[in-house]
């Protein structure tokens, strides 16, 4: 089956603790991973989203496979490794009520993901390829896989989106810059938080960095400003869209929801403002619920996202 979007990356078992991990207590087990979050969001909106990765031949890997299938994601090309485990993410609450993440992904099955693992999924066909800087940080094999995928996508006429998604626990900003900048030649849509733009472009101010990206061949630059909303830039126009005001429950996963909303709008043929409005709406839905993807809407629920806060659905 041909996909609207193909995405490549690691999913991990996520163990969420209600307080500091060192105190023990009740925890909740789920699945997390930027590309998997995007695939789930797109699937809930009715798009054909294919996700490819590698997991261990273990119970955590089976939880991931089962979750992706249950969410309607095309996940028939997930590689299984008997000699490498599925990655784990522990999330707890540090003093001061700040969320804190601990990764156990070194040597994980996804860190060995190769182009040969990805190729069968790519050969099924797709209209868009979505990548993040996280996969590039996992190792040489995953980097080669996404680089090859990006080159082949553009050669085949597909468009490519890249979310910088810098993770300081995986690599430095300098390492990220040296790795991600060569990928820009293949990128149609670049998505980044305002504090990530300097990783992929030089310039003293945000506008300078955006212009550098457009000169490098990126067609659309989308900049996330958190609670202040987001901005859109192309060769003809620039504008901002405010964020939706919602009670903040959990900020983890909001960026992935935002990205999925933008990609969904582009697939649906919305104009840039419509895409950005859908992106901010999905971002708001993510922060208003606990979990990376559990609160994401279906297509039928999209209209509900802009209802006044506290208004009941009747």
N, C-alpha and C positions, 0 to 999 in steps of 0.2 A: 504494500500500500504506500502510495506517495504521501509524504508529509508536508504540511504547511511549513513547519519549522523542525530542523534537526538541531539538537544541542548535545554537547559532549562535556562530561565532568563527573566528579566524584560525589556520591551520596554517602552519608555516614549514619550510623545509629546515633541518635541524639538522646542523651539522658539529662533531663532537666530537674534540677534540685530547687526546692522552695527557698532554701537559705544557703549559708556557706557550706560547701561540700564537706569540709572537715568536721562538721557537726553531725553529718549523716541525716537521717530522716527520710521522709517520703520523697520519691522521685517519680518522674513520668518518662516513659520511653516512646520515642517516635523516630522520625526520619528527617534528616536535614541535608542540605547541599544546594548551592546557588542554582545550578543548572536544573537540578531536579525540581526545585521550587518553581522555576520559570515554566518547566514542562507541565507541571500540575496546574498552574494558573491558566496556561493556554488551553489545556484540555478541558478545564471547567468552563471556559468561555466558548467551547465548541470547536476549537481548532484541532487539527491532527498534529500532535506534537510527538516527535520521536526522540527518545533519550537513550544515549549509549554510554556505557561505563563498564567497569570491571568491579566485581565484588568477590569476597571470599566464598568458598564452598562451605558456608557455615550458617548458623541460625540468624545472625545479624544480616548477612547477605540475603537470606530468604525473606526477612522482614522487608527489606528494601524492594526486592522484586515483587513481592505481594502487594505492597503499598502502591507502587507505580502502576501495576496492572489494575488495582481497584480504582485508581483515579482516572482510568481510561487512557493513560499514556501508552504510546506504542513502545514497548520495552522488550521486544523479542530478540534483541541483539546484545543483551547484557552478557559480557564474558564472566565466567566463573573461574577462580583460581584455587586450586587445591593447596598451593604452597604459599599463599599470602592471605592475610585476614582482611576482613572488612574494617574500614576505619571507624573510629568512635569519637564523638564529640561530647564532652561533659560541660554542661552549663550550670553555673550556680550564681548566687547573689552575694556579692562582696559587701563588706561594711560600707554603709552609705547608700545601699539599695541599688548599686550599679551592677548590671549584668556582666558576668565574666565567663569567658570561654576557654576551655582547655582541649586541645586537639591531641588525639592519639592516632595519627595517620601516617607516620613515617613507616615505610615498608608496606603500606597497605596495597591491596590488590589494584586499586585505581592508580597508584603511583607507577604501575607497570603498563598502563593502558597504551597500546600502540596503534599505529595506522592500520595494521592488519586486523585489529579488533574493531576498528571504526568502519573500515571500508564496506563490509556487508550492509551496514545501516545506511551509509551514504549512497550505495548503489541502488537503494530502493527509491531514490529521488526525493527532492524537497524544493521548496521555493525560497527558503531563507535558512541560513546557518547562524546560530547564536553561540557565541563563545564568551568566556570570562577570563580575566587574568589569573583566577585561582587555578584553573587547569594547567596553565602555563607554568605555574610555580611548583607543580607536583614532581617534576623531573624531566629528564631529557626525552623519554619516550612519549609522555603526554604532550610535551611541547611540539615534538615532531608531528604527532598525530593531528593537532589542531592547525598547525601551519600548513600541512598537506591538505587538510580538509578545506581551509580557507582559500588556498590557491585553486583547488579543483572547483570549489563553489563558484568563484568568480569566472573561471574558464567556462563553466556550464551555464552562466547567465543568472545565477542566484545572487541575492544580496546577502551581505554579511553584517551582523551586529556584534560589537565587542563592548562588554561592560568591564571597565578597568578593575573594579572590585578588589582593591588592594587589601591584602591581609598581612599585617606586620609580623604575625607569628610565623608566616611562611617564608617571607623574604624581605629584604630591605627595599626602600624606594629606588635606590640606584640599580639594584638587580632587576627590579620590575621594569624600570625605564629601558635598560639595555635589551631586555627581552621583548617587551611589548611594542616598542617603536617600529621595529622591522615588520610587524604585522599590519601596520596602518595602511600599507599599500593595497591590502585586500579589503579594508573595512569600508562599508557603506554608511553605517550608523555607529557613532561612538557615544557611549553613555558613561558618565563619570560623575562622582560627587565633586563639588567645587574644590575640595582639598585634594583631589586626585589628578586634576588636569595637568599639573606640572610634571607628573610622571610621564605623560605621553607627549607633552609639547612644551617648548620654551616660551618665555615671555614674562614680563613683570606683572601684568594684570590678567584677569580672566579673559578679557576681550582679546588681548594679544595671543593668548594660548589658543583660543577658539579660532582665530584667523590663521594661526600656524597649522592647525589641524585641517582646515578647509583648503589651504594651499597644498597640503600633503595629499589631497585627493579624497578625504572624508567628505561625504555629501551632507550629512546631518550630524550635528553635535548637540547632544542633550545633556544638560547640566542639572544635577540634583542639588537643591539647596535646603534639604531637610524640611523643617517646619515652615520655612519661607516659600516653599513651592519649588518650581523648576523653570529652567529656561530652554528655549529652542533656538538654534542657529543654523542657517544654511547660507548659500551665496547670495540670496535675495532678501532674506528677512531674519529678524531676531525679535523675540518677545518672551515674556514671562507669564506663567500661570500660577496663581496662589495655591497653597495646599488646602485641603479640606480640614476644617476644625473638627476633630473627634477626640474622645477620651483616649489617652495613650495607655495601653496595657502592656504591650511588648513590642519593642522597636526592631527586634531581630526578624529578618525576612522582608522588611518593608521595601528595601531597595530592589529585591528580586521581583516583588509584586509590581512595583513601579515599572520595571523593565518589561515585564510580561504585558502590562497594560499598553505600553507604547508599541510593542511588537504587534499586539492584537489589533490596535487601531490602524497600523500600517498595512497589515494583511487585509483588513476590512475596507481599505481605501479611504479612510478618514483623512481630512486635511491635517496639517501639522498641529494646529490648535486642538482639534478633536482628539488626536493621538495623545497629546500631553494632558488633556483633561481626563482621558481614560486612565492614563498612567498615574496621575495624582489620586484619582478615585480608588484605584487598586492599592496604592500605597497606604491610603487612609484605612482601607478595610483590613490590611495586614496589622497595622499598629493597634487597632481597636480590639484585637483578639489575641489570646495567648497562642504561641506556636508559630513556626515559620510559614506554614501554608494552610493550616486548618481553617482559618477565617476567610479564605479567598472566596469570591462570589462565583456563581454560575452566570451564564449570559442572561438568564431571566431575572437575576438579582441585580444586574448592573444599575438599573434605574433607581433601585432602592438606596444606592450609595450616596445620592445627593439629597435625600430627604433631610429635613431639619433634625438636628440631634434630639433624641428622645421621642420622636414621633413613632407611633406604633404602626405596624403593617396590618391593614384590615382588608 
